[in-house]
Amino acid sequence: GRVFSRVLVQDEGVLDSVMLEKFRVMTPRKPCKINGLPFCGLRGGNWETAWSPSARILHFTDGSFIEFKTYKQDRQSHGGAQRHFVWFDEEPPLDINEENLARQTTVGINAIYTFTPLNYAQWSYKTLYQRAQTDPDVKIIFVPTSANEFADTATLKFLEDTYSDPAERAARLYGQFTFLEGLVYKEYGDHNYVDPW
């Protein structure tokens, strides 16, 4: 059946120069099978007839579509009809996350988050990382930078040398939730209180 979905990115710059360019290159023009799975092609067989720039919607031959939004748009613009799945590219603000998950109330919850957990918010740590430890419906997949088939050995070596802080290296190169340390305590308590006198 038809699939109505939404892809969210940081801002217009990322949408235009990164996300849409990837979709333009990777989306099948005509219906086909990829690894044995059927894929519908672009409406009209090309990007020009499938892409609606004013609505930022990519249409497919079977009536399915992908709607593109940014985190810079206000929360109300993220409302609307139900969606089968939502893909968050980079961590969304909590209010945008909640508004988009509410779009899925009648068709089942299917959300995908792809981000480097470097400056992550507490909500994503609790809702995604910690919840995945006990909830079988939440899956976290850690993907190292070395798994990127387009990253050559020299680039990987450069990145290893660039990120000298172990916590930043773990987040950027291995996708691990980490705490950047220094003058910030992971937790507050009497054990880290210093009497000024």
Buried (B, 14 or more C-beta within 10 A) or exposed (E): EEBBBBBBBBEEEBBEEEBBEEBEEEBBEEBEEEEEEEBBBBBEBEBEEBBEEEEBBBBBBBEBBBBBBBBBEEEEEBEEEEBBBBBBBBBBEEEBBEBBBEBBEEEEEEBEBEBBBBEBBEBBBEBBBEEBEEEEEBEEEEEEBBEEEEBEEEEBEEBBEEBEEEBBBBBBBBBBBBEEEEEEEEEEEEEEEEEEE
